[in-house]
């Protein structure tokens, strides 16, 4: 019995799209406040926004183009980059796939399963790297938030795998 048997699809879609809208609004607000801290009073430039999105999706800052996620005491390597990419792209793949959930077919279920595997492997390994390196970002709050988010993504990935296998 899937969720589409419990709730009519219009309930599912209204809740789902409300959550998507909420997430996009939060990302926009975060982006706006971040822009205010780095822009020196300049107005938001759409080209700069697109460049920032491109830099984020290409993991530019992991490659030495900015602050990135390498911790100060950590030697630069591609482990954190690779596993962060697994988490991020796994989340995005699952997020997009869920848009079409009530119309599930083998392709969508396979993509969802792959995204869940990516999130699980990436978040578990990144959490492990955080523990063994004993490194912490400059802000203790950032470290707690990052590890909490990784734990939630790990649980989400495991749940997604279980959803497909059961």
N, CA, C and O atoms as a DFTB+ gen file, in Angstrom:
664 C
 N C O
     1  1       0.848      -1.170       0.000
     2  2       0.000       0.000       0.000
     3  2       0.897       1.237       0.000
     4  3       1.564       1.516       0.996
     5  1       0.917       1.953      -1.068
     6  2       1.739       3.153      -1.157
     7  2       1.021       4.368      -0.601
     8  3      -0.162       4.317      -0.265
     9  1       1.753       5.445      -0.515
    10  2       1.169       6.679       0.026
    11  2       0.041       7.189      -0.869
    12  3      -0.882       7.848      -0.389
    13  1       0.114       6.883      -2.186
    14  2      -0.936       7.345      -3.087
    15  2      -2.247       6.600      -2.842
    16  3      -3.301       7.062      -3.279
    17  1      -2.207       5.446      -2.145
    18  2      -3.434       4.731      -1.779
    19  2      -4.031       5.305      -0.491
    20  3      -5.243       5.230      -0.285
    21  1      -3.198       5.870       0.368
    22  2      -3.654       6.420       1.638
    23  2      -4.221       7.824       1.443
    24  3      -5.301       8.143       1.941
    25  1      -3.484       8.655       0.715
    26  2      -3.899      10.033       0.454
    27  2      -4.200      10.195      -1.024
    28  3      -3.441       9.705      -1.860
    29  1      -5.285      10.868      -1.366
    30  2      -5.513      11.183      -2.775
    31  2      -4.356      12.036      -3.308
    32  3      -3.737      12.790      -2.557
    33  1      -4.074      11.915      -4.586
    34  2      -2.902      12.592      -5.151
    35  2      -2.969      14.110      -4.986
    36  3      -1.926      14.751      -4.855
    37  1      -4.164      14.701      -4.988
    38  2      -4.219      16.161      -4.841
    39  2      -3.776      16.599      -3.448
    40  3      -3.209      17.682      -3.307
    41  1      -4.021      15.780      -2.400
    42  2      -3.474      16.093      -1.071
    43  2      -1.955      16.003      -1.091
    44  3      -1.249      16.882      -0.596
    45  1      -1.485      14.927      -1.673
    46  2      -0.040      14.715      -1.744
    47  2       0.624      15.875      -2.475
    48  3       1.616      16.426      -1.996
    49  1       0.077      16.250      -3.642
    50  2       0.670      17.339      -4.421
    51  2       0.613      18.664      -3.682
    52  3       1.580      19.424      -3.714
    53  1      -0.498      18.960      -3.016
    54  2      -0.590      20.250      -2.328
    55  2       0.419      20.333      -1.184
    56  3       1.049      21.373      -0.993
    57  1       0.579      19.258      -0.430
    58  2       1.580      19.252       0.645
    59  2       2.987      19.312       0.062
    60  3       3.826      20.091       0.513
    61  1       3.231      18.482      -0.944
    62  2       4.564      18.420      -1.545
    63  2       4.980      19.759      -2.147
    64  3       6.083      20.240      -1.890
    65  1       4.111      20.354      -2.937
    66  2       4.476      21.615      -3.583
    67  2       4.571      22.755      -2.579
    68  3       5.340      23.695      -2.783
    69  1       3.801      22.684      -1.501
    70  2       3.955      23.684      -0.436
    71  2       5.337      23.574       0.200
    72  3       5.979      24.588       0.476
    73  1       5.795      22.346       0.432
    74  2       7.139      22.153       0.986
    75  2       8.214      22.629       0.015
    76  3       9.204      23.235       0.427
    77  1       8.021      22.355      -1.272
    78  2       8.987      22.835      -2.270
    79  2       9.029      24.358      -2.291
    80  3      10.106      24.953      -2.335
    81  1       7.863      24.984      -2.261
    82  2       7.818      26.451      -2.252
    83  2       8.501      26.993      -1.002
    84  3       9.258      27.961      -1.079
    85  1       8.241      26.379       0.140
    86  2       8.870      26.787       1.396
    87  2      10.391      26.681       1.296
    88  3      11.106      27.595       1.707
    89  1      10.883      25.577       0.755
    90  2      12.324      25.388       0.608
    91  2      12.927      26.435      -0.326
    92  3      13.982      26.997      -0.030
    93  1      12.270      26.696      -1.438
    94  2      12.783      27.709      -2.371
    95  2      12.769      29.101      -1.747
    96  3      13.686      29.893      -1.966
    97  1      11.736      29.396      -0.977
    98  2      11.679      30.694      -0.294
    99  2      12.811      30.799       0.724
   100  3      13.467      31.837       0.812
   101  1      13.046      29.733       1.493
   102  2      14.151      29.744       2.460
   103  2      15.495      29.940       1.767
   104  3      16.322      30.732       2.218
   105  1      15.710      29.210       0.659
   106  2      16.970      29.367      -0.082
   107  2      17.116      30.798      -0.586
   108  3      18.211      31.361      -0.553
   109  1      16.020      31.386      -1.050
   110  2      16.068      32.763      -1.549
   111  2      16.394      33.742      -0.430
   112  3      17.200      34.654      -0.612
   113  1      15.768      33.554       0.726
   114  2      16.043      34.434       1.867
   115  2      17.492      34.289       2.309
   116  3      18.167      35.286       2.565
   117  1      17.977      33.049       2.401
   118  2      19.376      32.832       2.769
   119  2      20.305      33.496       1.762
   120  3      21.289      34.130       2.142
   121  1      19.994      33.351       0.487
   122  2      20.809      33.974      -0.550
   123  2      20.806      35.484      -0.446
   124  3      21.839      36.128      -0.629
   125  1      19.635      36.058      -0.149
   126  2      19.530      37.507      -0.005
   127  2      20.389      38.005       1.158
   128  3      21.143      38.967       1.012
   129  1      20.270      37.344       2.313
   130  2      21.067      37.775       3.473
   131  2      22.559      37.548       3.243
   132  3      23.387      38.343       3.687
   133  1      22.893      36.483       2.564
   134  2      24.301      36.247       2.244
   135  2      24.808      37.350       1.312
   136  3      25.919      37.854       1.478
   137  1      23.974      37.720       0.323
   138  2      24.358      38.785      -0.600
   139  2      24.611      40.086       0.158
   140  3      25.570      40.805      -0.126
   141  1      23.739      40.381       1.128
   142  2      23.915      41.610       1.906
   143  2      25.244      41.619       2.653
   144  3      25.847      42.681       2.811
   145  1      25.714      40.467       3.115
   146  2      26.965      40.423       3.876
   147  2      28.195      40.529       2.991
   148  3      29.254      40.940       3.466
   149  1      28.086      40.167       1.712
   150  2      29.280      40.162       0.857
   151  2      29.282      41.243      -0.209
   152  3      30.295      41.432      -0.883
   153  1      28.173      41.963      -0.383
   154  2      28.036      42.826      -1.558
   155  2      28.537      44.251      -1.380
   156  3      28.610      44.996      -2.357
   157  1      28.879      44.649      -0.175
   158  2      29.304      46.031       0.080
   159  2      28.274      47.048      -0.393
   160  3      28.633      48.086      -0.949
   161  1      26.997      46.751      -0.175
   162  2      25.930      47.686      -0.501
   163  2      25.449      47.656      -1.942
   164  3      24.545      48.414      -2.292
   165  1      26.024      46.803      -2.798
   166  2      25.567      46.715      -4.192
   167  2      24.229      45.990      -4.246
   168  3      23.939      45.122      -3.423
   169  1      23.407      46.371      -5.250
   170  2      22.137      45.686      -5.448
   171  2      22.398      44.297      -6.029
   172  3      23.454      44.025      -6.601
   173  1      21.399      43.430      -5.862
   174  2      21.540      42.063      -6.366
   175  2      21.654      42.097      -7.883
   176  3      20.844      42.715      -8.574
   177  1      22.663      41.428      -8.372
   178  2      22.933      41.331      -9.802
   179  2      22.579      39.912     -10.242
   180  3      23.142      38.945      -9.728
   181  1      21.647      39.782     -11.195
   182  2      21.185      38.469     -11.625
   183  2      22.323      37.624     -12.197
   184  3      22.365      36.413     -11.979
   185  1      23.242      38.251     -12.923
   186  2      24.386      37.502     -13.449
   187  2      25.239      36.936     -12.315
   188  3      25.730      35.811     -12.404
   189  1      25.410      37.711     -11.260
   190  2      26.187      37.233     -10.111
   191  2      25.468      36.072      -9.423
   192  3      26.114      35.143      -8.938
   193  1      24.139      36.121      -9.381
   194  2      23.370      35.033      -8.783
   195  2      23.557      33.752      -9.595
   196  3      23.794      32.685      -9.030
   197  1      23.450      33.861     -10.931
   198  2      23.642      32.680     -11.779
   199  2      25.062      32.135     -11.660
   200  3      25.267      30.922     -11.662
   201  1      26.036      33.030     -11.557
   202  2      27.423      32.590     -11.387
   203  2      27.592      31.873     -10.054
   204  3      28.297      30.866      -9.975
   205  1      26.952      32.385      -9.007
   206  2      27.040      31.751      -7.686
   207  2      26.399      30.364      -7.695
   208  3      26.927      29.429      -7.094
   209  1      25.261      30.235      -8.378
   210  2      24.614      28.922      -8.483
   211  2      25.520      27.960      -9.244
   212  3      25.669      26.801      -8.855
   213  1      26.122      28.441     -10.327
   214  2      27.057      27.602     -11.093
   215  2      28.252      27.198     -10.235
   216  3      28.657      26.035     -10.236
   217  1      28.813      28.153      -9.506
   218  2      29.953      27.850      -8.630
   219  2      29.578      26.810      -7.576
   220  3      30.377      25.934      -7.243
   221  1      28.358      26.917      -7.056
   222  2      27.898      25.957      -6.050
   223  2      27.740      24.571      -6.656
   224  3      28.222      23.587      -6.093
   225  1      27.068      24.486      -7.801
   226  2      26.838      23.183      -8.423
   227  2      28.124      22.543      -8.932
   228  3      28.218      21.318      -9.009
   229  1      29.114      23.362      -9.280
   230  2      30.392      22.814      -9.753
   231  2      31.389      22.609      -8.619
   232  3      32.508      22.153      -8.853
   233  1      30.992      22.944      -7.389
   234  2      31.854      22.787      -6.207
   235  2      33.158      23.560      -6.355
   236  3      34.222      23.063      -5.984
   237  1      33.082      24.761      -6.889
   238  2      34.281      25.573      -7.116
   239  2      35.088      25.784      -5.835
   240  3      36.315      25.681      -5.853
   241  1      34.418      26.075      -4.739
   242  2      35.132      26.396      -3.506
   243  2      35.834      25.200      -2.886
   244  3      36.723      25.370      -2.052
   245  1      35.452      24.002      -3.279
   246  2      36.177      22.828      -2.812
   247  2      37.521      22.697      -3.517
   248  3      38.413      21.992      -3.046
   249  1      37.658      23.375      -4.639
   250  2      38.869      23.242      -5.453
   251  2      39.838      24.388      -5.219
   252  3      40.771      24.574      -5.999
   253  1      39.635      25.147      -4.172
   254  2      40.565      26.217      -3.844
   255  2      40.137      27.579      -4.336
   256  3      40.926      28.522      -4.285
   257  1      38.889      27.717      -4.821
   258  2      38.437      28.992      -5.337
   259  2      37.817      29.887      -4.290
   260  3      37.319      30.962      -4.623
   261  1      37.830      29.480      -3.048
   262  2      37.223      30.272      -1.984
   263  2      37.351      29.536      -0.674
   264  3      38.214      28.672      -0.519
   265  1      36.494      29.875       0.268
   266  2      36.592      29.272       1.599
   267  2      36.347      27.769       1.557
   268  3      37.067      27.004       2.199
   269  1      35.337      27.344       0.805
   270  2      35.080      25.921       0.660
   271  2      34.757      25.234       1.963
   272  3      34.458      25.881       2.967
   273  1      34.819      23.935       1.941
   274  2      34.503      23.157       3.139
   275  2      35.708      22.428       3.694
   276  3      35.559      21.636       4.625
   277  1      36.887      22.662       3.163
   278  2      38.069      22.085       3.795
   279  2      38.315      22.835       5.084
   280  3      38.358      24.066       5.094
   281  1      38.473      22.112       6.156
   282  2      38.703      22.733       7.445
   283  2      40.142      23.211       7.539
   284  3      41.020      22.656       6.879
   285  1      40.398      24.236       8.352
   286  2      41.738      24.826       8.425
   287  2      42.856      23.822       8.693
   288  3      43.938      23.950       8.119
   289  1      42.625      22.831       9.546
   290  2      43.689      21.884       9.872
   291  2      43.737      20.699       8.912
   292  3      44.569      19.806       9.069
   293  1      42.857      20.686       7.927
   294  2      42.769      19.548       7.031
   295  2      43.547      19.822       5.750
   296  3      43.460      20.908       5.176
   297  1      44.303      18.832       5.314
   298  2      45.024      18.961       4.055
   299  2      44.015      18.821       2.923
   300  3      43.117      17.982       2.987
   301  1      44.162      19.634       1.899
   302  2      43.207      19.611       0.791
   303  2      43.252      18.257       0.086
   304  3      44.326      17.744      -0.227
   305  1      42.079      17.689      -0.157
   306  2      41.965      16.460      -0.932
   307  2      40.574      16.434      -1.549
   308  3      39.747      17.306      -1.286
   309  1      40.334      15.434      -2.363
   310  2      39.056      15.367      -3.047
   311  2      38.060      14.437      -2.352
   312  3      36.961      14.229      -2.866
   313  1      38.416      13.877      -1.201
   314  2      37.468      13.010      -0.499
   315  2      36.222      13.782      -0.096
   316  3      35.102      13.374      -0.405
   317  1      36.422      14.900       0.595
   318  2      35.275      15.672       1.068
   319  2      34.472      16.206      -0.121
   320  3      33.242      16.226      -0.080
   321  1      35.162      16.635      -1.171
   322  2      34.481      17.104      -2.382
   323  2      33.607      15.999      -2.959
   324  3      32.438      16.226      -3.271
   325  1      34.168      14.814      -3.101
   326  2      33.440      13.702      -3.719
   327  2      32.213      13.311      -2.903
   328  3      31.128      13.123      -3.454
   329  1      32.387      13.192      -1.604
   330  2      31.269      12.743      -0.781
   331  2      30.231      13.841      -0.587
   332  3      29.042      13.547      -0.461
   333  1      30.661      15.099      -0.562
   334  2      29.698      16.201      -0.507
   335  2      28.878      16.232      -1.792
   336  3      27.673      16.484      -1.758
   337  1      29.531      15.977      -2.924
   338  2      28.810      15.930      -4.198
   339  2      27.780      14.801      -4.191
   340  3      26.671      14.974      -4.697
   341  1      28.136      13.651      -3.622
   342  2      27.166      12.557      -3.522
   343  2      25.943      12.981      -2.715
   344  3      24.809      12.708      -3.107
   345  1      26.175      13.643      -1.595
   346  2      25.058      14.095      -0.756
   347  2      24.201      15.094      -1.529
   348  3      22.981      14.946      -1.602
   349  1      24.838      16.101      -2.101
   350  2      24.099      17.176      -2.755
   351  2      23.332      16.678      -3.981
   352  3      22.140      16.953      -4.117
   353  1      24.004      15.950      -4.872
   354  2      23.327      15.501      -6.084
   355  2      22.337      14.376      -5.796
   356  3      21.332      14.251      -6.496
   357  1      22.602      13.553      -4.780
   358  2      21.623      12.548      -4.370
   359  2      20.353      13.198      -3.852
   360  3      19.246      12.775      -4.184
   361  1      20.522      14.243      -3.027
   362  2      19.367      14.982      -2.516
   363  2      18.585      15.615      -3.667
   364  3      17.360      15.504      -3.720
   365  1      19.286      16.275      -4.583
   366  2      18.595      16.921      -5.701
   367  2      17.885      15.897      -6.587
   368  3      16.771      16.145      -7.049
   369  1      18.522      14.746      -6.825
   370  2      17.894      13.701      -7.636
   371  2      16.625      13.187      -6.954
   372  3      15.592      13.030      -7.605
   373  1      16.697      12.927      -5.666
   374  2      15.497      12.488      -4.942
   375  2      14.430      13.573      -4.930
   376  3      13.243      13.294      -5.099
   377  1      14.861      14.804      -4.732
   378  2      13.927      15.926      -4.673
   379  2      13.155      16.058      -5.984
   380  3      11.940      16.251      -5.977
   381  1      13.853      15.955      -7.090
   382  2      13.201      16.066      -8.403
   383  2      12.325      14.846      -8.668
   384  3      11.217      14.978      -9.187
   385  1      12.815      13.663      -8.317
   386  2      12.064      12.435      -8.561
   387  2      10.748      12.415      -7.792
   388  3       9.738      11.934      -8.306
   389  1      10.752      12.932      -6.567
   390  2       9.535      12.928      -5.751
   391  2       8.446      13.800      -6.380
   392  3       7.262      13.595      -6.111
   393  1       8.828      14.758      -7.205
   394  2       7.820      15.574      -7.895
   395  2       6.837      14.702      -8.673
   396  3       5.668      15.056      -8.821
   397  1       7.316      13.566      -9.165
   398  2       6.504      12.703     -10.017
   399  2       6.055      11.436      -9.295
   400  3       5.649      10.469      -9.938
   401  1       6.126      11.433      -7.955
   402  2       5.913      10.205      -7.193
   403  2       4.605       9.479      -7.508
   404  3       4.652       8.279      -7.777
   405  1       3.452      10.127      -7.492
   406  2       2.236       9.339      -7.727
   407  2       2.227       8.650      -9.092
   408  3       1.489       7.685      -9.290
   409  1       3.035       9.133     -10.029
   410  2       3.097       8.533     -11.359
   411  2       4.324       7.637     -11.465
   412  3       5.027       7.652     -12.476
   413  1       4.576       6.859     -10.420
   414  2       5.821       6.103     -10.354
   415  2       5.886       5.029     -11.440
   416  3       4.891       4.388     -11.779
   417  1       7.078       4.863     -11.962
   418  2       7.385       3.789     -12.888
   419  2       8.796       3.314     -12.563
   420  3       9.429       3.838     -11.646
   421  1       9.287       2.342     -13.293
   422  2      10.596       1.776     -12.958
   423  2      11.718       2.790     -13.064
   424  3      12.651       2.759     -12.261
   425  1      11.649       3.684     -14.034
   426  2      12.703       4.692     -14.182
   427  2      12.726       5.623     -12.969
   428  3      13.788       5.866     -12.396
   429  1      11.568       6.140     -12.577
   430  2      11.514       7.042     -11.423
   431  2      11.934       6.342     -10.135
   432  3      12.658       6.917      -9.322
   433  1      11.486       5.106      -9.947
   434  2      11.873       4.368      -8.745
   435  2      13.371       4.082      -8.739
   436  3      14.013       4.139      -7.690
   437  1      13.926       3.776      -9.910
   438  2      15.373       3.530     -10.003
   439  2      16.158       4.798      -9.701
   440  3      17.153       4.757      -8.978
   441  1      15.713       5.930     -10.254
   442  2      16.399       7.197      -9.989
   443  2      16.299       7.574      -8.511
   444  3      17.261       8.072      -7.927
   445  1      15.141       7.339      -7.915
   446  2      14.972       7.623      -6.488
   447  2      15.900       6.742      -5.657
   448  3      16.515       7.212      -4.699
   449  1      16.001       5.471      -6.022
   450  2      16.873       4.541      -5.307
   451  2      18.333       4.970      -5.430
   452  3      19.074       4.946      -4.447
   453  1      18.743       5.360      -6.625
   454  2      20.124       5.823      -6.841
   455  2      20.395       7.073      -6.009
   456  3      21.441       7.176      -5.368
   457  1      19.462       8.022      -6.015
   458  2      19.619       9.236      -5.209
   459  2      19.721       8.923      -3.726
   460  3      20.518       9.533      -3.014
   461  1      18.914       7.972      -3.257
   462  2      18.967       7.582      -1.843
   463  2      20.294       6.918      -1.501
   464  3      20.854       7.162      -0.432
   465  1      20.801       6.078      -2.404
   466  2      22.120       5.470      -2.191
   467  2      23.205       6.540      -2.124
   468  3      24.097       6.483      -1.278
   469  1      23.118       7.521      -3.031
   470  2      24.108       8.603      -3.045
   471  2      24.067       9.387      -1.737
   472  3      25.109       9.673      -1.148
   473  1      22.853       9.735      -1.282
   474  2      22.726      10.484      -0.026
   475  2      23.252       9.688       1.155
   476  3      23.929      10.234       2.026
   477  1      22.941       8.398       1.185
   478  2      23.383       7.562       2.300
   479  2      24.900       7.447       2.328
   480  3      25.525       7.670       3.365
   481  1      25.492       7.099       1.188
   482  2      26.953       6.934       1.134
   483  2      27.663       8.253       1.412
   484  3      28.630       8.292       2.173
   485  1      27.187       9.327       0.801
   486  2      27.837      10.624       0.973
   487  2      27.732      11.168       2.381
   488  3      28.721      11.642       2.940
   489  1      26.535      11.106       2.966
   490  2      26.377      11.672       4.313
   491  2      27.071      10.812       5.364
   492  3      27.660      11.353       6.299
   493  1      27.016       9.482       5.235
   494  2      27.701       8.614       6.205
   495  2      29.209       8.846       6.157
   496  3      29.864       8.935       7.195
   497  1      29.752       8.942       4.953
   498  2      31.200       9.124       4.827
   499  2      31.623      10.514       5.276
   500  3      32.666      10.663       5.912
   501  1      30.841      11.525       4.962
   502  2      31.183      12.880       5.395
   503  2      31.119      12.991       6.920
   504  3      31.984      13.616       7.533
   505  1      30.103      12.389       7.528
   506  2      30.048      12.361       8.997
   507  2      31.273      11.652       9.568
   508  3      31.861      12.109      10.548
   509  1      31.653      10.541       8.955
   510  2      32.833       9.801       9.401
   511  2      34.085      10.665       9.277
   512  3      34.911      10.700      10.189
   513  1      34.226      11.366       8.142
   514  2      35.381      12.261       7.964
   515  2      35.389      13.353       9.029
   516  3      36.449      13.704       9.549
   517  1      34.222      13.890       9.355
   518  2      34.142      14.929      10.390
   519  2      34.594      14.396      11.746
   520  3      35.241      15.105      12.516
   521  1      34.250      13.152      12.029
   522  2      34.612      12.567      13.321
   523  2      36.102      12.240      13.382
   524  3      36.762      12.548      14.375
   525  1      36.642      11.613      12.320
   526  2      38.046      11.181      12.405
   527  2      39.035      12.322      12.276
   528  3      40.148      12.232      12.794
   529  1      38.651      13.400      11.591
   530  2      39.592      14.516      11.460
   531  2      39.574      15.406      12.691
   532  3      40.492      16.197      12.907
   533  1      38.524      15.275      13.500
   534  2      38.373      16.129      14.688
   535  2      38.491      17.601      14.315
   536  3      38.845      18.439      15.144
   537  1      38.193      17.898      13.071
   538  2      38.255      19.289      12.624
   539  2      36.899      19.917      12.827
   540  3      35.869      19.251      12.722
   541  1      36.904      21.165      13.109
   542  2      35.650      21.891      13.244
   543  2      35.767      23.185      12.472
   544  3      36.816      23.830      12.485
   545  1      34.689      23.569      11.796
   546  2      34.722      24.868      11.149
   547  2      34.932      25.958      12.195
   548  3      34.856      25.709      13.398
   549  1      35.191      27.140      11.723
   550  2      35.473      28.240      12.648
   551  2      34.320      28.497      13.601
   552  3      34.542      28.979      14.712
   553  1      33.121      28.196      13.205
   554  2      31.957      28.417      14.061
   555  2      31.454      27.085      14.608
   556  3      31.190      26.158      13.843
   557  1      31.324      26.991      15.902
   558  2      30.801      25.775      16.542
   559  2      29.364      25.519      16.093
   560  3      28.964      24.368      15.917
   561  1      28.579      26.595      15.907
   562  2      27.198      26.438      15.456
   563  2      27.146      25.833      14.068
   564  3      26.279      25.005      13.785
   565  1      28.061      26.232      13.198
   566  2      28.102      25.682      11.850
   567  2      28.379      24.191      11.907
   568  3      27.759      23.413      11.182
   569  1      29.306      23.788      12.764
   570  2      29.646      22.375      12.898
   571  2      28.449      21.565      13.379
   572  3      28.161      20.502      12.828
   573  1      27.753      22.053      14.397
   574  2      26.586      21.346      14.920
   575  2      25.492      21.265      13.864
   576  3      24.869      20.218      13.689
   577  1      25.259      22.366      13.165
   578  2      24.229      22.381      12.131
   579  2      24.598      21.425      11.007
   580  3      23.753      20.660      10.541
   581  1      25.842      21.460      10.570
   582  2      26.277      20.604       9.466
   583  2      26.162      19.131       9.802
   584  3      25.682      18.343       8.987
   585  1      26.598      18.752      10.993
   586  2      26.510      17.348      11.385
   587  2      25.066      16.921      11.598
   588  3      24.709      15.786      11.280
   589  1      24.232      17.801      12.128
   590  2      22.809      17.478      12.302
   591  2      22.137      17.298      10.951
   592  3      21.354      16.367      10.759
   593  1      22.443      18.186      10.017
   594  2      21.873      18.072       8.676
   595  2      22.343      16.790       8.001
   596  3      21.549      16.097       7.366
   597  1      23.625      16.470       8.132
   598  2      24.139      15.226       7.558
   599  2      23.444      14.010       8.168
   600  3      23.135      13.053       7.459
   601  1      23.198      14.044       9.470
   602  2      22.506      12.926      10.124
   603  2      21.081      12.790       9.585
   604  3      20.615      11.678       9.338
   605  1      20.393      13.913       9.403
   606  2      19.038      13.866       8.838
   607  2      19.050      13.344       7.407
   608  3      18.177      12.566       7.021
   609  1      20.032      13.768       6.622
   610  2      20.132      13.279       5.248
   611  2      20.479      11.794       5.215
   612  3      20.012      11.067       4.338
   613  1      21.291      11.342       6.160
   614  2      21.606       9.915       6.262
   615  2      20.337       9.115       6.560
   616  3      20.077       8.095       5.923
   617  1      19.559       9.578       7.522
   618  2      18.300       8.900       7.855
   619  2      17.354       8.925       6.657
   620  3      16.694       7.929       6.362
   621  1      17.290      10.060       5.971
   622  2      16.436      10.182       4.796
   623  2      16.873       9.216       3.699
   624  3      16.036       8.572       3.066
   625  1      18.173       9.115       3.476
   626  2      18.682       8.192       2.461
   627  2      18.377       6.746       2.806
   628  3      17.954       5.975       1.944
   629  1      18.590       6.374       4.059
   630  2      18.304       4.999       4.494
   631  2      16.813       4.704       4.357
   632  3      16.426       3.615       3.931
   633  1      15.982       5.674       4.718
   634  2      14.536       5.508       4.593
   635  2      14.138       5.341       3.132
   636  3      13.279       4.520       2.809
   637  1      14.762       6.122       2.246
   638  2      14.476       5.997       0.816
   639  2      14.855       4.632       0.273
   640  3      14.126       4.055      -0.533
   641  1      15.997       4.114       0.713
   642  2      16.414       2.774       0.286
   643  2      15.405       1.741       0.788
   644  3      14.990       0.851       0.045
   645  1      15.019       1.871       2.053
   646  2      14.029       0.954       2.615
   647  2      12.693       1.033       1.897
   648  3      12.033       0.014       1.692
   649  1      12.290       2.244       1.512
   650  2      11.030       2.450       0.794
   651  2      11.025       1.669      -0.516
   652  3      10.012       1.071      -0.878
   653  1      12.132       1.671      -1.217
   654  2      12.207       0.984      -2.506
   655  2      12.308      -0.530      -2.307
   656  3      11.682      -1.293      -3.042
   657  1      13.083      -0.961      -1.329
   658  2      13.311      -2.394      -1.141
   659  2      12.122      -3.118      -0.523
   660  3      11.961      -4.322      -0.721
   661  1      11.290      -2.399       0.220
   662  2      10.148      -3.065       0.872
   663  2       8.901      -3.015       0.058
   664  3       7.867      -3.533       0.481
